[in-house]
């Protein structure tokens, strides 16, 4: 029946036959059956919160470590306690 609707000529009889077989919509064109959406379980909510927290903690940790490493390199370079050419070689 779906193929007849999609591929066939525009004939009202096909639509009337389809309407008689399917009770998906009421007289006003609204869905006849309400779909019930199941809320996520407690475990799914907990897993979602945990993974979101881990991602945030990871981003903050990496940012802090990067800033600390850059500050340490700048301070050691300013004090002359680090060989800049060796530092550049390690960074490559």
DSSP file (Angstrom, degrees, kcal/mol; ACC not computed):
  #  RESIDUE AA STRUCTURE BP1 BP2  ACC     N-H-->O    O-->H-N    N-H-->O    O-->H-N    TCO  KAPPA ALPHA  PHI   PSI    X-CA   Y-CA   Z-CA
    1    1 A X     >        0   0    0      0, 0.0     4,-1.8     0, 0.0     5,-0.1   0.000 360.0 360.0 360.0 -38.6    0.0    0.0    0.0
    2    2 A X  H  >  +     0   0    0      1,-0.2     4,-2.7     2,-0.2     5,-0.2   0.907 360.0  51.9 -65.1 -40.1    2.9    2.4    0.8
    3    3 A X  H  >>S+     0   0    0      1,-0.2     4,-3.1     2,-0.2     5,-0.6   0.889 107.0  53.5 -62.7 -38.1    4.4    1.7   -2.6
    4    4 A X  H  >5S+     0   0    0      1,-0.2     4,-1.1     3,-0.2    -1,-0.2   0.877 111.7  45.7 -64.3 -36.2    1.1    2.5   -4.2
    5    5 A X  H  <5S+     0   0    0     -4,-1.8    -2,-0.2     2,-0.2    -1,-0.2   0.917 119.7  39.3 -71.5 -43.2    1.0    5.8   -2.4
    6    6 A X  H  <5S+     0   0    0     -4,-2.7    -2,-0.2    -5,-0.1    -3,-0.2   0.873 131.2  22.8 -77.1 -37.2    4.6    6.7   -3.2
    7    7 A X  H  <5S+     0   0    0     -4,-3.1    -3,-0.2    -5,-0.2    -2,-0.2   0.687 104.1  85.9-105.5 -20.9    4.9    5.5   -6.8
    8    8 A X  S  <<S-     0   0    0     -4,-1.1    -4,-0.0    -5,-0.6     2,-0.0  -0.189  86.3 -84.7 -80.5 172.2    1.4    5.4   -8.1
    9    9 A X        -     0   0    0      1,-0.1     2,-1.7     0, 0.0    -1,-0.1  -0.282  56.7 -87.1 -69.4 162.7   -0.6    8.2   -9.7
   10   10 A X        +     0   0    0     -3,-0.1     2,-0.5     4,-0.1    -1,-0.1  -0.543  65.8 158.5 -77.3  89.8   -2.5   10.6   -7.4
   11   11 A X    >>  -     0   0    0     -2,-1.7     4,-1.0     1,-0.1     3,-0.6  -0.959  39.5-146.9-116.7 131.0   -5.7    8.7   -7.0
   12   12 A X  H 3> S+     0   0    0     -2,-0.5     4,-2.3     1,-0.2     5,-0.2   0.758  94.4  68.1 -68.6 -23.9   -8.0    9.4   -4.0
   13   13 A X  H 3> S+     0   0    0      1,-0.2     4,-2.5     2,-0.2    -1,-0.2   0.887  96.8  53.4 -64.9 -36.7   -9.1    5.8   -3.8
   14   14 A X  H <> S+     0   0    0     -3,-0.6     4,-2.2     1,-0.2    -1,-0.2   0.912 110.0  47.8 -63.2 -41.1   -5.7    4.7   -2.7
   15   15 A X  H  X S+     0   0    0     -4,-1.0     4,-2.3     2,-0.2    -2,-0.2   0.885 111.1  50.2 -67.7 -38.4   -5.7    7.2    0.1
   16   16 A X  H  X S+     0   0    0     -4,-2.3     4,-1.8     2,-0.2    -2,-0.2   0.895 110.9  49.6 -66.7 -39.7   -9.2    6.2    1.2
   17   17 A X  H  X S+     0   0    0     -4,-2.5     4,-1.4     2,-0.2    -2,-0.2   0.910 112.0  48.4 -64.5 -41.3   -8.1    2.5    1.2
   18   18 A X  H  X S+     0   0    0     -4,-2.2     4,-2.0     1,-0.2    -2,-0.2   0.892 109.1  53.3 -64.9 -39.6   -5.1    3.4    3.3
   19   19 A X  H  < S+     0   0    0     -4,-2.3    -1,-0.2     1,-0.2    -2,-0.2   0.849 107.3  51.7 -64.7 -35.0   -7.2    5.5    5.7
   20   20 A X  H  < S+     0   0    0     -4,-1.8    -1,-0.2     1,-0.2    -2,-0.2   0.825 113.7  43.7 -71.0 -30.5   -9.5    2.5    6.2
   21   21 A X  H  < S+     0   0    0     -4,-1.4     2,-0.5    -5,-0.1    -2,-0.2   0.802 110.2  57.0 -85.0 -30.6   -6.6    0.2    7.1
   22   22 A X     <  -     0   0    0     -4,-2.0     3,-0.3    -5,-0.1    -1,-0.1  -0.883  53.2-173.6-111.0 130.7   -4.6    2.5    9.3
   23   23 A X        +     0   0    0     -2,-0.5    -4,-0.1     1,-0.2     9,-0.1  -0.307  46.8 121.7-112.5  48.0   -6.0    4.1   12.5
   24   24 A X  S    S+     0   0    0      8,-0.1     8,-3.3     7,-0.1     9,-0.5   0.752  70.4  42.4 -81.6 -24.2   -3.0    6.2   13.3
   25   25 A X  B    S-A   31   0A   0      6,-0.3     6,-0.2    -3,-0.3    -1,-0.1  -0.921  73.1-136.7-126.7 148.8   -4.9    9.6   13.2
   26   26 A X    >   -     0   0    0      4,-2.5     3,-1.3    -2,-0.3     6,-0.1  -0.138  47.3 -78.6 -88.3-168.5   -8.3   10.7   14.5
   27   27 A X  T 3  S+     0   0    0      1,-0.3    -1,-0.0     2,-0.1    -2,-0.0   0.775 130.5  51.4 -65.9 -27.0  -10.9   12.8   12.7
   28   28 A X  T 3  S-     0   0    0      2,-0.1    -1,-0.3     3,-0.0     3,-0.1   0.486 118.6-107.8 -88.4  -3.3   -9.0   16.1   13.5
   29   29 A X  S <  S+     0   0    0     -3,-1.3     2,-0.2     1,-0.3    -2,-0.1   0.524  76.6 133.2  89.4   5.4   -5.7   14.7   12.1
   30   30 A X  S    S-     0   0    0      1,-0.1    -4,-2.5     2,-0.0    -1,-0.3  -0.546  71.1 -84.5 -84.0 155.2   -4.1   14.3   15.5
   31   31 A X  B     -A   25   0A   0     -6,-0.2    -6,-0.3    -2,-0.2    -1,-0.1  -0.368  33.0-149.3 -59.1 134.7   -2.2   11.1   16.4
   32   32 A X  S    S+     0   0    0     -8,-3.3     2,-0.5     1,-0.1    -7,-0.2   0.800  81.7  47.5 -77.1 -29.7   -4.7    8.6   17.7
   33   33 A X  S    S-     0   0    0     -9,-0.5     2,-0.5    -3,-0.0    -1,-0.1  -0.950  79.5-136.9-118.0 130.2   -2.2    6.9   20.1
   34   34 A X        -     0   0    0     -2,-0.5     2,-0.4    -3,-0.0    -2,-0.0  -0.727  20.7-133.0 -83.5 128.4    0.0    8.8   22.4
   35   35 A X        -     0   0    0     -2,-0.5     2,-0.7     1,-0.0    -1,-0.0  -0.670  14.9-139.8 -81.4 133.2    3.6    7.5   22.4
   36   36 A X        -     0   0    0     -2,-0.4     2,-0.6     2,-0.0    -1,-0.0  -0.837  10.6-151.8 -97.3 119.0    4.9    7.0   25.9
   37   37 A X        -     0   0    0     -2,-0.7     2,-0.4     1,-0.0    -2,-0.0  -0.801  13.8-135.6 -92.3 125.9    8.6    8.0   26.2
   38   38 A X        -     0   0    0     -2,-0.6     3,-0.1     1,-0.1     2,-0.0  -0.662  19.1-126.4 -82.0 126.7   10.4    6.1   29.0
   39   39 A X        -     0   0    0     -2,-0.4    -1,-0.1     1,-0.1     0, 0.0  -0.354  37.0 -91.2 -68.3 153.8   12.5    8.3   31.2
   40   40 A X        -     0   0    0      1,-0.1    -1,-0.1     2,-0.1     0, 0.0  -0.301  46.1-107.6 -65.1 150.6   16.2    7.2   31.5
   41   41 A X     >  -     0   0    0      1,-0.1     4,-2.2    -3,-0.1     5,-0.2  -0.200  27.4-106.5 -72.4 168.3   17.0    4.9   34.4
   42   42 A X  H  > S+     0   0    0      1,-0.2     4,-2.6     2,-0.2     5,-0.2   0.879 121.7  53.6 -63.0 -37.5   18.9    6.0   37.4
   43   43 A X  H  > S+     0   0    0      2,-0.2     4,-2.6     1,-0.2    -1,-0.2   0.903 108.4  49.0 -65.2 -40.6   22.0    4.2   36.2
   44   44 A X  H  > S+     0   0    0      2,-0.2     4,-2.2     1,-0.2    -2,-0.2   0.897 112.5  47.9 -66.5 -39.6   21.9    5.9   32.9
   45   45 A X  H  X S+     0   0    0     -4,-2.2     4,-2.4     2,-0.2    -2,-0.2   0.914 112.9  48.7 -66.1 -42.3   21.5    9.3   34.5
   46   46 A X  H  X S+     0   0    0     -4,-2.6     4,-2.4     2,-0.2    -2,-0.2   0.912 111.7  48.9 -64.0 -42.8   24.4    8.5   36.9
   47   47 A X  H  X S+     0   0    0     -4,-2.6     4,-2.4     2,-0.2     5,-0.2   0.891 111.2  50.7 -63.9 -39.5   26.6    7.3   34.0
   48   48 A X  H  X S+     0   0    0     -4,-2.2     4,-2.0     2,-0.2    -2,-0.2   0.925 112.5  45.5 -64.7 -44.6   25.8   10.5   32.0
   49   49 A X  H  X S+     0   0    0     -4,-2.4     4,-2.3     2,-0.2    -2,-0.2   0.897 112.7  51.7 -65.1 -39.9   26.7   12.8   35.0
   50   50 A X  H  X S+     0   0    0     -4,-2.4     4,-2.6     2,-0.2    -2,-0.2   0.931 110.6  46.2 -65.1 -46.0   29.9   10.8   35.7
   51   51 A X  H  X S+     0   0    0     -4,-2.4     4,-2.1     1,-0.2    -1,-0.2   0.883 112.5  51.0 -66.4 -36.2   31.2   11.0   32.1
   52   52 A X  H  X S+     0   0    0     -4,-2.0     4,-2.0    -5,-0.2    -1,-0.2   0.910 111.7  48.0 -65.4 -40.3   30.4   14.7   31.9
   53   53 A X  H  X S+     0   0    0     -4,-2.3     4,-2.8     2,-0.2     5,-0.2   0.906 109.9  52.0 -65.9 -41.7   32.2   15.3   35.2
   54   54 A X  H  X S+     0   0    0     -4,-2.6     4,-2.5     1,-0.2    -1,-0.2   0.904 109.1  50.4 -62.3 -40.9   35.2   13.3   34.1
   55   55 A X  H  X S+     0   0    0     -4,-2.1     4,-2.1     2,-0.2    -1,-0.2   0.912 112.4  46.5 -64.3 -42.1   35.5   15.3   30.8
   56   56 A X  H  X S+     0   0    0     -4,-2.0     4,-2.3     2,-0.2    -2,-0.2   0.928 113.2  48.4 -66.3 -43.9   35.3   18.6   32.7
   57   57 A X  H  X S+     0   0    0     -4,-2.8     4,-2.6     1,-0.2    -2,-0.2   0.899 111.2  51.3 -62.6 -40.4   37.9   17.5   35.3
   58   58 A X  H  X S+     0   0    0     -4,-2.5     4,-2.4    -5,-0.2     5,-0.2   0.913 109.7  49.1 -63.1 -43.7   40.2   16.3   32.5
   59   59 A X  H  X S+     0   0    0     -4,-2.1     4,-2.0     1,-0.2    -2,-0.2   0.914 113.5  46.3 -63.7 -42.8   40.0   19.6   30.6
   60   60 A X  H  X S+     0   0    0     -4,-2.3     4,-2.6     2,-0.2     5,-0.2   0.915 112.7  50.3 -65.9 -42.8   40.8   21.6   33.8
   61   61 A X  H  X S+     0   0    0     -4,-2.6     4,-2.5     1,-0.2     5,-0.2   0.924 111.5  47.1 -63.4 -45.2   43.7   19.3   34.8
   62   62 A X  H  X S+     0   0    0     -4,-2.4     4,-2.2     2,-0.2    -1,-0.2   0.900 112.6  50.6 -63.9 -40.5   45.3   19.5   31.3
   63   63 A X  H  X S+     0   0    0     -4,-2.0     4,-2.3    -5,-0.2    -2,-0.2   0.929 111.9  46.3 -63.5 -45.2   44.9   23.3   31.3
   64   64 A X  H  X S+     0   0    0     -4,-2.6     4,-2.5     1,-0.2    -2,-0.2   0.913 112.9  49.8 -64.6 -42.1   46.5   23.7   34.7
   65   65 A X  H  X S+     0   0    0     -4,-2.5     4,-2.4    -5,-0.2    -1,-0.2   0.887 111.1  49.7 -64.6 -38.7   49.3   21.4   33.8
   66   66 A X  H  X S+     0   0    0     -4,-2.2     4,-2.3     2,-0.2    -2,-0.2   0.927 112.0  46.9 -65.6 -44.9   50.0   23.2   30.6
   67   67 A X  H  X S+     0   0    0     -4,-2.3     4,-2.6     1,-0.2    -2,-0.2   0.914 113.1  49.7 -63.6 -42.2   50.0   26.6   32.3
   68   68 A X  H  X S+     0   0    0     -4,-2.5     4,-2.5     1,-0.2    -2,-0.2   0.911 111.0  49.1 -64.4 -41.7   52.3   25.3   35.1
   69   69 A X  H  X S+     0   0    0     -4,-2.4     4,-2.3     2,-0.2    -1,-0.2   0.905 112.6  47.6 -65.1 -40.9   54.8   23.8   32.6
   70   70 A X  H  X S+     0   0    0     -4,-2.3     4,-2.3     2,-0.2    -2,-0.2   0.918 112.9  48.2 -66.1 -42.7   54.9   27.0   30.5
   71   71 A X  H  X S+     0   0    0     -4,-2.6     4,-2.7     2,-0.2     5,-0.2   0.913 111.6  50.4 -63.8 -41.8   55.4   29.1   33.6
   72   72 A X  H  X S+     0   0    0     -4,-2.5     4,-2.6     1,-0.2     5,-0.2   0.910 111.0  48.9 -61.7 -42.6   58.2   26.8   34.9
   73   73 A X  H  X S+     0   0    0     -4,-2.3     4,-2.0     2,-0.2    -2,-0.2   0.903 113.0  47.2 -64.8 -40.6   59.9   26.9   31.5
   74   74 A X  H  X S+     0   0    0     -4,-2.3     4,-2.4     2,-0.2    -2,-0.2   0.913 113.6  47.7 -67.3 -42.7   59.7   30.7   31.4
   75   75 A X  H  X S+     0   0    0     -4,-2.7     4,-2.1     2,-0.2    -2,-0.2   0.929 113.6  46.8 -65.3 -44.5   61.0   31.1   35.0
   76   76 A X  H  X>S+     0   0    0     -4,-2.6     5,-2.1     1,-0.2     6,-0.8   0.867 113.3  49.5 -66.0 -35.0   63.9   28.7   34.4
   77   77 A X  H  <5S+     0   0    0     -4,-2.0     3,-0.5    -5,-0.2    -1,-0.2   0.895 110.6  50.4 -68.9 -39.2   64.8   30.4   31.2
   78   78 A X  H  <5S+     0   0    0     -4,-2.4    -2,-0.2     1,-0.2    -1,-0.2   0.859 112.3  46.7 -67.3 -34.6   64.7   33.8   32.9
   79   79 A X  H  <5S-     0   0    0     -4,-2.1    -1,-0.2    -5,-0.2    -2,-0.2   0.566 111.7-121.8 -82.6  -8.8   67.0   32.6   35.7
   80   80 A X  T  <5S+     0   0    0     -4,-0.6    -3,-0.2    -3,-0.5    -4,-0.1   0.702  78.0 121.3  77.9  19.7   69.3   31.0   33.2
   81   81 A X      < +     0   0    0     -5,-2.1     2,-0.4    -6,-0.2    -4,-0.2   0.363  62.1  62.1 -97.0   4.8   69.0   27.5   34.7
   82   82 A X  S    S-     0   0    0     -6,-0.8     2,-0.7    -5,-0.1     3,-0.1  -0.989  80.7-125.2-132.7 140.9   67.7   25.9   31.5
   83   83 A X     >  -     0   0    0     -2,-0.4     4,-2.3     1,-0.2     3,-0.2  -0.752  18.7-155.6 -83.7 114.7   69.4   25.5   28.2
   84   84 A X  H  > S+     0   0    0     -2,-0.7     4,-2.6     1,-0.2     5,-0.2   0.863  92.0  52.7 -63.6 -36.7   67.0   27.1   25.6
   85   85 A X  H  > S+     0   0    0      1,-0.2     4,-1.8     2,-0.2    -1,-0.2   0.884 110.8  47.7 -67.5 -35.7   68.3   25.0   22.7
   86   86 A X  H  > S+     0   0    0      2,-0.2     4,-2.1     1,-0.2    -2,-0.2   0.880 111.3  51.6 -69.0 -37.8   67.8   21.8   24.7
   87   87 A X  H  X S+     0   0    0     -4,-2.3     4,-2.1     2,-0.2    -2,-0.2   0.931 110.4  47.5 -63.1 -45.7   64.3   22.9   25.7
   88   88 A X  H  X S+     0   0    0     -4,-2.6     4,-1.2     1,-0.2    -1,-0.2   0.881 110.8  52.8 -63.1 -37.5   63.4   23.6   22.1
   89   89 A X  H  < S+     0   0    0     -4,-1.8    -1,-0.2     1,-0.2    -2,-0.2   0.880 109.7  48.1 -65.5 -38.7   64.8   20.2   21.1
   90   90 A X  H  < S+     0   0    0     -4,-2.1    -1,-0.2     1,-0.2    -2,-0.2   0.851 108.2  54.9 -70.1 -34.3   62.7   18.4   23.7
   91   91 A X  H  <        0   0    0     -4,-2.1    -1,-0.2     1,-0.3    -2,-0.2   0.760 360.0 360.0 -72.1 -23.6   59.6   20.3   22.6
   92   92 A X     <        0   0    0     -4,-1.2    -1,-0.3    -5,-0.2    -2,-0.2   0.501 360.0 360.0 -75.1 360.0   60.1   19.1   19.0
